Amino acid sequence: MKNYLEREGKLLSIADNNGYEHYLSVRSRFNSGEFSPLDFIFLSRAGFNGMMRFGSKGNWNIPFCKKPDRFAQAYITKIVNQLSAVSQIIQPEPEWTFYNKSFAEIIPLADENDIIYCDPPYYGRHVDYYNGWTEDDEDNLFQLLSETKAKFILSTWHHNDWRENEMIKKYWSKFNVLTKDHFYHNGGSVENRREVVEALVCNFDTNGFAQHNHGVKEQTVDKQLDLVWE
Ligand SMILES: C[S@@+](CC[C@H](N)C(=O)[O-])C[C@H]1O[C@@H](n2cnc3c(N)ncnc32)[C@H](O)[C@@H]1O
């Protein structure tokens, strides 16, 4: 990964059209069917606003972030460290199985020894996902998570300066709701690039967790919550 990013970052910094030509060549290479995971990391870090989007034919269609010097040494180190952390988590046994299915098919498969993490599109906010996310989806998710014997954690938004997420009162407030200030640096619309109070909804005891991080302005959000229960 390190060698790859150093090489491609150098090519990006000297490419024509302020780097754009090299971004396009990596994008074409990826879309031609190579689907190299290295190119995927490159595109996800050199694309406009950190967005990730595919066209209907499965092609990566995000334009360039227009920063030819994107891959500075410190940034490469950060990416390499992130990948190393993830690979340590997913490495040893057990084996992993990835399903690409609707939540409606997956959630009923979980039992009391499982933990379900749901990160659906945010209801009521501008979402750029292919199918959108309707109140029926939220309702369906709520019904399934209410019935599951597994532990679950759901990410959603709580409120921002203008409005609140009506789904919290309607559905999620019957569970434990933790909140956290978060500033979105990327996103297609201006409203989505503002401070939002995020919510984590859980169906298990969260007394040991801080209910909110009011006043704590974190600059980085790389580390995920560590969840501990007996
Ligand atoms: C906020 S994104 C999740 C991002 C992801 N956690 C990550 O870190 O990359 C919401 C995802 O929900 C997916 N989604 C939408 N409807 C779905 C459904 N019925 N079943 C499963 N996933 C769905 C969208 O395709 C989108 O990838």
The ligand as a Gaussian input file, in Angstrom:
#p B3LYP/6-31G(d) Opt

LIG

0 1
 C      -24.670000       5.557000       5.373000
 S      -24.424000       4.381000       4.113000
 C      -23.470000       3.182000       4.915000
 C      -22.042000       3.501000       4.828000
 C      -21.147000       2.412000       5.370000
 N      -21.409000       2.149000       6.765000
 C      -19.713000       2.819000       5.180000
 O      -19.043000       3.139000       6.143000
 O      -19.278000       2.864000       4.033000
 C      -26.018000       3.624000       3.926000
 C      -26.019000       2.355000       3.065000
 O      -27.275000       1.704000       3.182000
 C      -27.489000       1.000000       1.966000
 N      -28.900000       0.595000       1.867000
 C      -29.957000       1.292000       1.415000
 N      -31.081000       0.538000       1.475000
 C      -30.708000      -0.683000       1.972000
 C      -31.416000      -1.888000       2.248000
 N      -32.722000      -2.025000       2.007000
 N      -30.723000      -2.930000       2.774000
 C      -29.404000      -2.816000       3.000000
 N      -28.686000      -1.696000       2.751000
 C      -29.331000      -0.646000       2.232000
 C      -27.063000       2.015000       0.923000
 O      -26.755000       1.373000      -0.283000
 C      -25.818000       2.610000       1.587000
 O      -24.671000       1.940000       1.159000

